[in-house]
Amino acid sequence: MGIELLTVVLLGCILLFFALGAQVGLALGGIAMAVGYMTWGDGIFNIIPSTLEATYFSFILLAIPLYIYMGQLLTRSGIGDAMFNFSQMLIGRIRGSLAVSVIGVCSMIGAMVGIIGAGIMTSGSIALKPMLERGYDRRLALGVIMAGGGLGILIPPSIPMIMFAASTQNSVGRMFLGAMTPALLTVLLMIGYVVISCWLKPERAPLEADVDRPVLKGKEKFRIARDGLFSMVLIVVVLGSIITGIATPTESGALGVAGAILLAIIFKRFKADLFLQAGFQTGTLVSVAMWIILGASVFSNYHLLMGIQGMVAGFTDSLDLPPIMIIIMFQLIMLLLGFVIDEFIIVLMCAPLFTPVAVSLGYDPIWFGVLMILNILIAVQTPPYGFALFYLKGIAPAGIGMSEIYKSVTPFILVNLTVLILCMVFPDIVLWLPNAVMGVD
């Protein structure tokens, strides 16, 4: 069987099994094993132990459960609320200030949780009810929840970034630094959209001065500022330890867990029950993630061994297109994949396949990796099939249909698309900071 026909068979099987509702990791691994047995025979089973060793014994991937656990501890202990209150106190009573605060804080909560679905659900549980109670437009409220919670994969520490670095043998620190400027640009553009839209249509958000809220006293302001600052300092310490080379991503994850426990104890929010609940939820998320990683890795390794990388390189050469058009083609492929599969699988399937081609065309792998993350962020939120839309539907009030959710996320998708295009046209948006801090590779 030629590699072209094999690719068609594999992709066809994936779509069929996903349509039947098969578990993602088992479906991918099972498809690779079944098709591999028919093409290779018993030799296909040698892929499993080698993939297990490369995947589950990877020191970098050990950071994933640690970051998820840190996020669970921070959000369940109420420290996420502390960040929210601190942000709101800083912004003050202006029209749309609560929505602005939600974008900033929920993006950081999403980063702490590290997974799009969990980021949106966590952000929604904290911020959606207060926005609706204060009279915010439902579309605006839902849109900023999606925008903030989804941004977690673009703001370090991001689990998909760790997976990209691990699968392409690139620096996690450079990846984190490369994403920081695009993430900041995205947040600023989203805040700009909220402020301008609320100014043009005042009915979308009440003026905070008109909302009946208790006036904070000096002691309460100090407590809110203390809790919020310490929470944000923890994130800075986790990132700074990686960027400065003091700690590896895995060690910084352990540092983050210890810091989250310490903060919960200092703020008198730590309970044994919270500790256990965070552990059980982390175990659930990690077990699902690791099955997906294993299945997708087996699938990807089999496809690579059969020569898909050579086929893609040969195909791109035969097109005789400018290099940037090849990159755009890769972006479109990943965008379409994002309609049916989640961020983990896209990274594991596309990173080892497309990144070497991008590098051979003269592009920096960190730049391409950040483009991939931005692309995934757009894909999973794009109507009608972006899977993050269904997480948002799950937390939406009764009576809100999918058409209203589509309208709520559209402006923020356009913001993400603008940032993606800017990063493609001006690569220094991504590369300036890692080159300045860590030097040119």
DODREN-694985 format. One line per 4 residues: number of its first residue (from 1); their letters; for each residue x, y, z of C-alpha. Coordinates in steps of 0.25 Angstrom, whole numbers. Each point is the difference from the previous one (the first is absolute). Example, Ala and Ser with C-alpha at 12.3 -4.5 7.8 and 13.67 -1.06 7.14 Angstrom:
2
1 = AS = 49 -18 31 | 6 14 -2
END
This chain:
441
1 = MGIE = 0 0 0 | 6 13 -4 | 1 12 10 | -10 8 -7
5 = LLTV = -11 -11 1 | 4 -3 14 | -2 14 4 | -14 0 -6
9 = VLLG = -3 -13 7 | 5 5 13 | -7 13 0 | -13 -6 -5
13 = CILL = 0 -10 12 | 3 12 9 | -13 7 -5 | -8 -13 1
17 = FFAL = 4 -3 14 | -2 14 5 | -14 0 -6 | -3 -12 7
21 = GAQV = 4 6 13 | 13 -9 3 | 9 5 11 | 11 8 -7
25 = GLAL = 13 -6 5 | -5 -14 -1 | -6 3 -14 | 14 6 -5
29 = GGIA = 8 -11 6 | -9 -11 -5 | -1 5 -14 | 15 1 -1
33 = MAVG = 2 -14 5 | -11 -6 -9 | 5 6 -12 | 14 -2 4
37 = YMTW = -2 -15 2 | -6 -1 -14 | 12 7 -6 | 12 -4 9
41 = GDGI = -5 -12 7 | 5 -3 14 | 11 10 -1 | -10 11 3
45 = FNII = -1 -4 14 | 14 5 2 | -5 14 0 | -8 -1 13
49 = PSTL = 12 -2 9 | 9 10 -7 | -12 10 1 | -3 -3 14
53 = EATY = 15 3 4 | 1 13 -8 | -14 5 5 | -2 -4 14
57 = FSFI = 15 1 5 | 2 14 -6 | 5 9 10 | -7 12 -7
61 = LLAI = -14 -6 -1 | 1 -3 15 | -3 15 2 | -14 -2 -6
65 = PLYI = -6 -6 13 | 7 10 9 | -5 12 -8 | -14 -6 0
69 = YMGQ = 1 -3 15 | 5 14 3 | -12 6 -8 | -10 -9 8
73 = LLTR = 6 5 13 | -1 14 -4 | -14 0 -5 | -6 -9 11
77 = SGIG = 6 8 11 | -6 13 -5 | 13 6 -4 | -6 2 -14
81 = DAMF = -11 9 7 | 11 8 7 | 6 3 -14 | -13 4 -5
85 = NFSQ = -3 9 11 | 14 6 0 | -2 3 -15 | -13 6 2
89 = MLIG = 5 9 11 | 11 5 -9 | -8 3 -12 | -11 8 8
93 = RIRG = -14 3 -4 | -1 3 -15 | -9 -5 -10 | 4 -15 -4
97 = SLAV = 10 -1 11 | -5 -13 5 | 1 -6 -14 | 14 6 -1
101 = SVIG = 4 -7 13 | -6 -13 -4 | 9 0 -13 | 12 2 8
105 = VCSM = -2 -9 12 | -7 -11 -8 | 11 -1 -9 | 10 -2 11
109 = IGAM = -10 -10 7 | 0 -7 -14 | 15 0 0 | 1 -6 14
113 = VGII = -10 -11 -4 | 7 -2 -13 | -11 -6 -8 | -10 7 -8
117 = GAGI = -12 -7 5 | 3 0 14 | 4 15 -1 | -13 4 -6
121 = MTSG = -8 -8 10 | 8 6 12 | -1 14 -5 | -14 -1 -3
125 = SIAL = -3 -5 14 | 7 12 6 | -4 11 -9 | -12 -3 -8
129 = KPML = -11 2 12 | 6 13 5 | 0 6 -14 | -15 -4 -3
133 = ERGY = -4 5 14 | 5 14 -3 | -7 1 -13 | 10 -3 -10
137 = DRRL = -4 -4 -14 | -1 -16 -1 | 8 0 -13 | 11 8 6
141 = ALGV = 1 -8 13 | 1 -13 -8 | 10 6 -10 | 10 5 11
145 = IMAG = -1 -14 7 | 3 -7 -12 | 11 10 -4 | 7 0 14
149 = GGLG = -2 -15 3 | 5 -4 -14 | 12 9 1 | 6 -10 10
153 = ILIP = 7 -8 -11 | 7 13 -5 | 5 5 14 | 11 -8 6
157 = PSIP = 1 -10 7 | -8 -6 -12 | -1 -15 0 | -2 0 -16
161 = MIMF = 13 8 0 | 7 -10 8 | -5 -11 -9 | 5 7 -12
165 = AAST = 14 2 6 | 1 -15 4 | -5 -5 -13 | 9 9 -9
169 = QNSV = 12 0 10 | 0 15 2 | 2 9 12 | -12 1 9
173 = GRMF = 5 13 6 | 2 6 -14 | -14 -4 -4 | -6 6 13
177 = LGAM = 7 13 -3 | -4 0 -15 | -14 -1 4 | 0 12 10
181 = TPAL = -1 11 -10 | -11 -5 -8 | -7 -4 12 | 1 14 6
185 = LTVL = -4 6 -14 | -12 -9 0 | -5 4 14 | 2 15 -4
189 = LMIG = -8 -1 -13 | -11 -7 8 | 0 10 11 | 0 11 -11
193 = YVVI = -12 -7 -7 | -8 -1 13 | 3 15 4 | -4 5 -14
197 = SCWL = -12 -8 -2 | -6 4 14 | 3 14 -3 | -7 -1 -13
201 = KPER = -12 -8 6 | -1 4 15 | -12 -10 2 | 11 -12 -2
205 = APLE = 6 4 14 | -5 8 12 | 9 11 5 | 6 -6 12
209 = ADVD = -2 13 8 | -15 -3 -2 | 1 -14 6 | -4 -2 14
213 = RPVL = 13 -5 6 | 6 1 14 | 11 10 2 | 13 -7 4
217 = KGKE = 7 5 13 | 15 1 1 | 1 -14 7 | -8 -7 -11
221 = KFRI = 8 7 -11 | 13 -5 6 | -5 -14 1 | -5 0 -14
225 = ARDG = 13 6 -5 | 9 -10 8 | -8 -12 -5 | 0 5 -14
229 = LFSM = 15 4 0 | 5 -13 6 | -8 -8 -10 | 6 7 -12
233 = VLIV = 14 0 6 | -1 -16 1 | -3 0 -15 | 12 9 -3
237 = VVLG = 9 -8 9 | -4 -13 -8 | 3 6 -13 | 12 8 4
241 = SIIT = 7 -13 6 | -2 -6 -14 | 5 12 -8 | 12 3 9
245 = GIAT = 4 -15 -1 | -1 -1 15 | -10 -12 -1 | -5 -9 -11
249 = PTES = -14 0 -4 | -3 -12 8 | 7 6 12 | -7 13 -1
253 = GALG = -13 -7 0 | 4 -7 13 | 3 14 5 | -13 5 -4
257 = VAGA = -8 -11 7 | 8 3 13 | -3 15 -2 | -15 -2 -2
261 = ILLA = 0 -9 13 | 8 11 7 | -10 11 -4 | -12 -8 3
265 = IIFK = 6 -2 14 | 4 14 2 | -14 5 -4 | -7 -10 9
269 = RFKA = -7 -7 -12 | 7 -13 1 | -8 -12 4 | 3 -15 -1
273 = DLFL = -13 -2 -8 | 5 11 -10 | 13 -7 -1 | -7 -13 -4
277 = QAGF = -10 5 -10 | 11 8 -7 | 8 -13 -1 | -11 -9 -5
281 = QTGT = -4 11 -10 | 15 1 -5 | 0 -16 0 | -12 0 -9
285 = LVSV = 5 11 -10 | 14 -6 0 | -5 -14 -3 | -8 4 -11
289 = AMWI = 11 9 -6 | 10 -11 1 | -9 -10 -7 | -1 10 -11
293 = ILGA = 15 3 -1 | 3 -15 -1 | -10 -3 -10 | 3 13 -9
297 = SVFS = 15 -3 2 | -2 -15 -5 | -8 5 -12 | 10 11 -3
301 = NYHL = 13 -9 2 | -6 -10 -10 | -4 10 -10 | 14 6 1
305 = LMGI = 7 -13 -2 | -9 -3 -12 | 6 12 -6 | -10 11 1
309 = QGMV = 10 11 3 | 7 -3 -13 | -13 0 -7 | -4 14 6
313 = AGFT = 14 5 -4 | -1 -5 -14 | -14 5 -2 | 4 14 5
317 = DSLD = 12 0 -9 | -9 -4 -12 | -10 12 2 | 11 9 -3
321 = LPPI = -6 11 9 | 7 11 8 | 3 -5 14 | -10 9 7
325 = MIII = -11 -7 -8 | 4 -13 5 | -1 5 14 | -14 5 -3
329 = MFQL = -4 -13 -5 | 5 -7 12 | -8 10 8 | -13 -3 -8
333 = IMLL = 2 -15 3 | 2 2 15 | -12 9 0 | -9 -11 -7
337 = LGFV = 6 -10 10 | -4 9 12 | -15 -2 -4 | 0 -15 3
341 = IDEF = 12 -2 10 | 5 7 12 | 13 7 2 | 8 -12 6
345 = IIVL = -2 -8 -13 | 3 11 -10 | 13 3 7 | 5 -14 1
349 = MCAP = -5 -3 -15 | 5 13 -7 | 12 4 8 | 9 -11 -4
353 = LFTP = -5 0 -14 | -1 15 -4 | 11 6 9 | 12 -7 -8
357 = VAVS = -6 5 -13 | -1 14 6 | 14 0 5 | 5 -5 -14
361 = LGYD = -7 12 -6 | 9 9 9 | -10 3 11 | 3 0 15
365 = PIWF = -7 -12 7 | -4 8 12 | -7 10 -10 | -7 -11 -7
369 = GVLM = -4 -6 14 | -7 13 5 | -7 0 -13 | -5 -14 2
373 = ILNI = -5 4 14 | -7 13 -5 | -6 -9 -11 | -6 -10 9
377 = LIAV = -5 11 9 | -8 5 -12 | -4 -14 -5 | -6 -5 13
381 = QTPP = -9 12 2 | -5 2 -15 | -14 -3 -3 | -7 -10 -3
385 = YGFA = 9 -11 5 | 11 5 9 | -1 -8 12 | 3 11 10
389 = LFYL = -14 6 -4 | -7 -12 7 | 8 2 13 | -6 15 -1
393 = KGIA = -14 -6 -2 | 2 -8 12 | 1 12 9 | -9 9 -7
397 = PAGI = -14 3 7 | -12 -7 -5 | -6 5 -12 | 13 4 -7
401 = GMSE = 1 -7 -14 | 12 -4 -8 | -3 12 -10 | 1 10 11
405 = IYKS = 13 -7 5 | 6 1 -14 | -3 15 -1 | 6 2 14
409 = VTPF = 14 -6 -4 | 1 6 -14 | 6 13 4 | 11 -7 8
413 = ILVN = 3 -10 -11 | 3 12 -9 | 9 6 10 | 8 -14 1
417 = LTVL = 0 0 -15 | 6 14 -1 | 11 -4 10 | 3 -13 -8
421 = ILCM = 1 8 -13 | 9 11 7 | 9 -11 5 | 2 -6 -13
425 = VFPD = 3 13 -7 | 9 5 11 | 7 -12 6 | 8 9 10
429 = IVLW = -13 1 8 | 3 -14 4 | 15 -1 -1 | 5 13 6
433 = LPNA = -2 -4 15 | 6 -14 -1 | 12 5 -8 | 2 12 10
437 = VMGV = -1 -8 12 | 6 -13 -4 | 8 3 -12 | -1 -4 -15
441 = D = 0 -15 -2
END
